[in-house]
């Protein structure tokens, strides 16, 4: 299956962005994606969901998604329209939860070179991230084939459903 390209505006966040900053615990009384989306990144930037557009990308520093092992974090990001997250490193449980929920994440050690507002393009077939604003292209750590299948299917549940139905 041909992987899609991602094109969007970069939204910058720092290091050690924990799952409580992604979606605060006070909103965990629901698992409805559309409700969670209304509050994504609220404690890091109260206006984030009003400023960003569907298809935009979060670019952060190291250890994105640390803290609690809540699936709500990638669900909220994806439901809000965040197309992907780029960071040099991710907390391991967030890394796996993101793929299970169908949210693409890319490990890029040079993520600090991407500024807020930069227009970026991710070519998943070539394994490159291009900062259209600066003209610089970076190679990202390849996503393992099986995990790419999870993204293509929209997450683990859809992948399993497709497997059962023979699709």
N, C-alpha and C positions, 0 to 999 in steps of 0.2 A: 504494500500500500504506500502511495506517495504521501510523504509527510507535508503538512501545510507550513507555510511561512507565517511568521508573526511579525506584524508591523504596528508600532505604537510609540507613544510618548513615554519617556522614562520618568518615574517618580522615585526620588531618592529617600532612603532611610539608612540609618547608621548600623552599628554593629550590635550584636546580641538582642535583636528584635525578638522578643519572646511571644509565645502564643497568646498571652494575656494582652499584649499590645495589638496583636492582629485581630483578636475578638475577645473583648473583656468578659470575665467570668459572669458578670451580671446579666449577660445576654444568653447564657447557656441553658436557660429554661425552655428553649426551643431548638429544634434541629431543622427547622424550615429554612432552606437556603435563602429565599428572598428576604426573610426577616433578618437573618444574620448579615446579609449583604448591606443592609442599611447602616450597620455599625462597624464595618470593617475598618481597621486602622484608626478608629475614633480617638483612642487615648494617645496615639502618636501624632495624629494630625486630625483635629475635629472636622475639618472641611474636606478631607480626602475624597469621600464618596461623591461630594458635590463638584469637585474640581476635575476628577479623572473621567475618562471616557472608556467605554467598552473597547477592549483590545489593547489598552495601555499596559505597561510593564513596570513592575516594581524592581528597582535595582538597589541592593543593599550591600552592607559590608559583611564581614564574617559572622558565622553562627546564627543565621536567620532561622527563626522557628524554634529557638531553644525554649525550655520551660516545660509546661505540662504537655502530656501526650494526647492532645485533643484533636479529633478529626474535624471539629468545627472550624479550625483555623483555615485549612485549605478549602473547605466547603465555602466559607464566607468570601474568601478571595475570589474563587472561581465564580460564585454567584454574583459578585459585584461587577464582574466583567474583566478582572485582571487576567490578561492572556498568559502571563508567565512571571516567574520571579528569577532574577539573576543575582547571584552572590558568590563570593569565593568559596564559602562553606555553608552547609546547612546542618542543623541538628539532625541526627540520624532518624529519629522517630518522625520528625516533620517531613524529611526527605521521603520516607516510605509512605506516610499518609498522603502527601501531595500526589504521588503517582497513583495510589489507590483511589483517590478522588478525581483523577484525570486532570490535575493541574501541572502543566509543564514547568520544571525548574531546571536551571542551567548553572553549573559551577564554572565560574569565570574569575580567575585570580586578579584580572585587571578591571574588575567591576568599578573600582574607585575612579577610573578614568571617564566614566559615563556620568554626565551631570544631569540634574533635574531639568526636564524640558527637552533634552536631546531626543531626536527622532531616531529610533533604532529598528533594525530589522534582524530577525532570527531566521536563518536558513537551516532547518533541521536536516535536510538532505546533505548539505555540505558541511554541517557542523560549525557554522560561523555566525557571529553576531557582528553586524555592521552598524556603527554609529554614523548615521546619515548626516548628522550635524557636523561632526569633525572629519568625516571621511575615513576613519580608522576601522579596520576589520580585525576581529579577534577569533581565535579558534577556541571553542569550549570543550570541556570534558565530555566525550560522547556518552549518550544515554544508552544503557544496555538494551539490546533488541527487545527482550521480553517487557521491559518497562516502557519502551516506546509503544508496544502493542497495547499496554494499559491506557496510555495517553490517547492513542488513536481510537480506542473503543469508548473513551469518555470516563474511564475508571474501572476498577476491579469488578464491581457488580455488573456493569454492562459487558465487560469482557467475559465473565463467567456465563452470563445469560446467552451471549453469542455462541460460546462454546457448546452449551447445552443444546441450543437450537440448530447447531451445525452451520453457522454462518461464517 
